[in-house]
Structure formats: structure tokens, C-alpha cells
């Protein structure tokens, strides 16, 4: 998670993560990430057939689900 907090706000190509990378960061399966993408809970970008999630979108997603 520190990777999410320490990144800059600019959207350079390195600010995009794969489904597998996001799954590893959040400790869930890639299938769960794909489900969140499919139902529209997690914003994403498509580059051809590839799905990428920006760090900014991931940060927004996790903040929206923060408890406490």
C-alpha cells in the first residue's frame, strides 16, 4: 500500500497497474478485481484488450471503502 501513498499525482505510464498487480496490493484474487471492473466499482482503462488501473483510480477506490 505504501506504493499507493508515495506515488505522484501525474499520470505517467508507470502510474498504471495490471489486474494482477492490483490484486496483489489489495490481497484479493485477480478474479475479484475483474469482477469489480466489470460491475463498475473500480474505474479502469483499456489499452486494446489489456485492462489497466491507474494509481489515482485505485487510491479513490480504496478511500471510498475505508472504514473507521
N, CA, C and O of each residue as an XYZ file, in Angstrom:
272
protein
N       0.798     -1.188      0.000
C       0.000      0.000      0.000
C       0.848      1.262      0.000
O       0.399      2.304     -0.477
N       2.051      1.189      0.519
C       2.892      2.377      0.540
C       3.171      2.864     -0.866
O       3.422      4.051     -1.075
N       3.130      1.960     -1.831
C       3.315      2.336     -3.226
C       2.205      3.287     -3.663
O       2.454      4.204     -4.445
N       1.000      3.085     -3.175
C      -0.116      3.961     -3.492
C       0.079      5.343     -2.896
O      -0.213      6.350     -3.542
N       0.562      5.394     -1.689
C       0.702      6.659     -0.989
C       1.891      7.469     -1.463
O       1.849      8.699     -1.428
N       2.946      6.812     -1.904
C       4.158      7.531     -2.243
C       4.240      7.966     -3.702
O       5.169      8.680     -4.079
N       3.290      7.550     -4.521
C       3.347      7.917     -5.928
C       2.920      9.362     -6.126
O       2.222      9.940     -5.292
N       3.348      9.932     -7.238
C       2.973     11.303     -7.545
C       1.604     11.326     -8.196
O       1.064     10.278     -8.552
N       1.036     12.518     -8.352
C      -0.303     12.664     -8.921
C      -0.288     12.651    -10.448
O      -1.353     12.585    -11.061
N       0.862     12.712    -11.069
C       0.917     12.733    -12.528
C       0.557     11.361    -13.095
O       0.790     10.332    -12.460
N      -0.007     11.365    -14.285
C      -0.396     10.111    -14.923
C       0.622      9.721    -15.988
O       0.358      9.840    -17.184
N       1.760      9.264    -15.556
C       2.750      8.744    -16.473
C       2.451      7.272    -16.684
O       1.727      6.679    -15.884
N       2.988      6.660    -17.738
C       2.697      5.245    -17.988
C       2.990      4.326    -16.807
O       2.356      3.278    -16.687
N       3.914      4.677    -15.945
C       4.213      3.830    -14.798
C       3.151      3.937    -13.708
O       3.187      3.184    -12.735
N       2.217      4.852    -13.858
C       1.141      5.009    -12.887
C      -0.018      4.062    -13.151
O      -1.054      4.163    -12.494
N       0.137      3.143    -14.101
C      -0.897      2.176    -14.414
C      -0.462      0.793    -13.954
O       0.681      0.386    -14.164
N      -1.381      0.080    -13.327
C      -1.094     -1.258    -12.814
C      -1.939     -2.294    -13.539
O      -3.030     -1.998    -14.027
N      -1.419     -3.504    -13.600
C      -2.175     -4.612    -14.173
C      -3.165     -5.132    -13.134
O      -3.076     -4.793    -11.954
N      -4.093     -5.946    -13.579
C      -5.060     -6.573    -12.679
C      -4.324     -7.392    -11.627
O      -4.677     -7.341    -10.449
N      -3.320     -8.138    -12.029
C      -2.563     -8.963    -11.084
C      -1.829     -8.109    -10.043
O      -1.768     -8.480     -8.871
N      -1.281     -6.985    -10.461
C      -0.584     -6.110     -9.525
C      -1.546     -5.522     -8.497
O      -1.232     -5.454     -7.308
N      -2.722     -5.098     -8.963
C      -3.729     -4.545     -8.055
C      -4.202     -5.620     -7.080
O      -4.360     -5.364     -5.887
N      -4.427     -6.820     -7.598
C      -4.861     -7.925     -6.739
C      -3.832     -8.192     -5.644
O      -4.199     -8.392     -4.486
N      -2.561     -8.197     -5.996
C      -1.505     -8.431     -5.012
C      -1.450     -7.311     -3.973
O      -1.269     -7.577     -2.785
N      -1.605     -6.070     -4.411
C      -1.582     -4.942     -3.479
C      -2.733     -4.998     -2.476
O      -2.560     -4.681     -1.299
N      -3.901     -5.403     -2.954
C      -5.085     -5.420     -2.092
C      -5.282     -6.741     -1.370
O      -6.122     -6.840     -0.476
N      -4.513     -7.758     -1.750
C      -4.628     -9.056     -1.094
C      -5.885     -9.819     -1.468
O      -6.435    -10.563     -0.657
N      -6.334     -9.633     -2.695
C      -7.500    -10.351     -3.205
C      -7.101    -11.041     -4.506
O      -5.984    -10.860     -4.990
N      -8.000    -11.822     -5.066
C      -7.686    -12.524     -6.306
C      -7.885    -11.611     -7.528
O      -8.609    -10.617     -7.468
N      -7.233    -11.970     -8.617
C      -7.415    -11.240     -9.869
C      -8.873    -11.338    -10.324
O      -9.395    -10.413    -10.947
N      -9.519    -12.444    -10.017
C     -10.934    -12.616    -10.369
C     -11.796    -11.564     -9.663
O     -12.739    -11.036    -10.252
N     -11.475    -11.264     -8.419
C     -12.203    -10.236     -7.675
C     -12.007     -8.874     -8.317
O     -12.968     -8.116     -8.451
N     -10.791     -8.548     -8.715
C     -10.513     -7.268     -9.381
C     -11.303     -7.184    -10.677
O     -11.922     -6.159    -10.963
N     -11.284     -8.252    -11.461
C     -12.036     -8.255    -12.728
C     -13.537     -8.081    -12.485
O     -14.220     -7.421    -13.268
N     -14.047     -8.668    -11.408
C     -15.468     -8.514    -11.071
C     -15.769     -7.060    -10.728
O     -16.776     -6.517    -11.183
N     -14.912     -6.420     -9.930
C     -15.105     -5.016     -9.574
C     -15.055     -4.128    -10.809
O     -15.810     -3.161    -10.913
N     -14.163     -4.455    -11.748
C     -14.078     -3.711    -13.002
C     -15.368     -3.904    -13.809
O     -15.935     -2.941    -14.325
N     -15.819     -5.144    -13.910
C     -17.000     -5.462    -14.724
C     -18.262     -4.770    -14.210
O     -19.062     -4.275    -15.004
N     -18.449     -4.733    -12.885
C     -19.661     -4.116    -12.344
C     -19.526     -2.605    -12.179
O     -20.480     -1.931    -11.788
N     -18.349     -2.078    -12.474
C     -18.154     -0.636    -12.463
C     -17.712     -0.055    -11.137
O     -17.671      1.166    -10.991
N     -17.383     -0.883    -10.177
C     -16.913     -0.383     -8.883
C     -15.505      0.194     -8.970
O     -15.185      1.160     -8.277
N     -14.674     -0.386     -9.806
C     -13.280      0.029     -9.929
C     -13.054      0.597    -11.325
O     -13.146     -0.116    -12.324
N     -12.757      1.888    -11.376
C     -12.502      2.536    -12.667
C     -11.256      1.932    -13.310
O     -10.316      1.544    -12.616
N     -11.257      1.855    -14.628
C     -10.140      1.229    -15.332
C      -9.973      1.851    -16.708
O     -10.792      2.655    -17.155
N      -8.906      1.464    -17.356
C      -8.598      1.907    -18.713
C      -8.331      0.660    -19.540
O      -7.763     -0.315    -19.048
N      -8.738      0.700    -20.779
C      -8.446     -0.402    -21.702
C      -7.487      0.083    -22.768
O      -7.705      1.112    -23.409
N      -6.432     -0.671    -22.942
C      -5.456     -0.428    -23.994
C      -5.482     -1.674    -24.861
O      -4.789     -2.653    -24.583
N      -6.289     -1.628    -25.916
C      -6.532     -2.841    -26.687
C      -7.330     -3.791    -25.816
O      -8.400     -3.430    -25.325
N      -6.831     -4.986    -25.619
C      -7.505     -5.967    -24.764
C      -6.988     -5.948    -23.329
O      -7.475     -6.688    -22.474
N      -6.008     -5.107    -23.076
C      -5.401     -5.047    -21.750
C      -6.171     -4.099    -20.843
O      -6.555     -3.007    -21.262
N      -6.395     -4.512    -19.614
C      -7.039     -3.679    -18.601
C      -5.960     -3.152    -17.671
O      -5.125     -3.910    -17.178
N      -5.984     -1.849    -17.438
C      -5.039     -1.229    -16.514
C      -5.813     -0.335    -15.555
O      -6.820      0.268    -15.925
N      -5.335     -0.259    -14.334
C      -5.949      0.582    -13.317
C      -4.928      1.636    -12.917
O      -3.796      1.314    -12.557
N      -5.337      2.894    -12.983
C      -4.406      3.959    -12.600
C      -4.290      4.003    -11.083
O      -5.218      3.628    -10.366
N      -3.148      4.461    -10.607
C      -2.946      4.594     -9.177
C      -3.956      5.568     -8.573
O      -4.428      5.363     -7.455
N      -4.284      6.625     -9.314
C      -5.262      7.597     -8.816
C      -6.630      6.945     -8.645
O      -7.302      7.178     -7.640
N      -7.048      6.136     -9.609
C      -8.332      5.440     -9.504
C      -8.318      4.418     -8.380
O      -9.310      4.263     -7.669
N      -7.215      3.729     -8.216
C      -7.103      2.748     -7.134
C      -7.143      3.444     -5.774
O      -7.770      2.953     -4.836
N      -6.481      4.569     -5.679
C      -6.484      5.338     -4.441
C      -7.911      5.788     -4.105
O      -8.337      5.687     -2.954
N      -8.645      6.281     -5.102
C     -10.039      6.697     -4.890
C     -10.900      5.527     -4.463
O     -11.732      5.660     -3.566
N     -10.707      4.386     -5.097
C     -11.461      3.178     -4.783
C     -11.241      2.761     -3.340
O     -12.199      2.458     -2.629
N      -9.990      2.744     -2.900
C      -9.697      2.303     -1.536
C     -10.160      3.328     -0.498
O     -10.613      2.950      0.583
N     -10.051      4.617     -0.816
C     -10.518      5.649      0.118
C     -12.033      5.581      0.284
O     -12.539      5.797      1.386
N     -12.760      5.289     -0.779
C     -14.216      5.214     -0.717
C     -14.668      4.053      0.171
O     -15.775      4.079      0.707
N     -13.830      3.048      0.327
C     -14.186      1.865      1.120
C     -13.523      1.831      2.484
O     -13.612      0.842      3.211
N     -12.869      2.909      2.812
C     -12.172      2.993      4.099
C     -13.172      3.022      5.242
O     -14.156      3.760      5.204
N     -12.915      2.226      6.240
C     -13.786      2.181      7.414
C     -13.051      2.752      8.606
O     -11.848      2.554      8.775
N     -13.786      3.451      9.410
C     -13.169      3.935     10.640
C     -12.978      5.365     10.742
O     -12.463      5.849     11.750
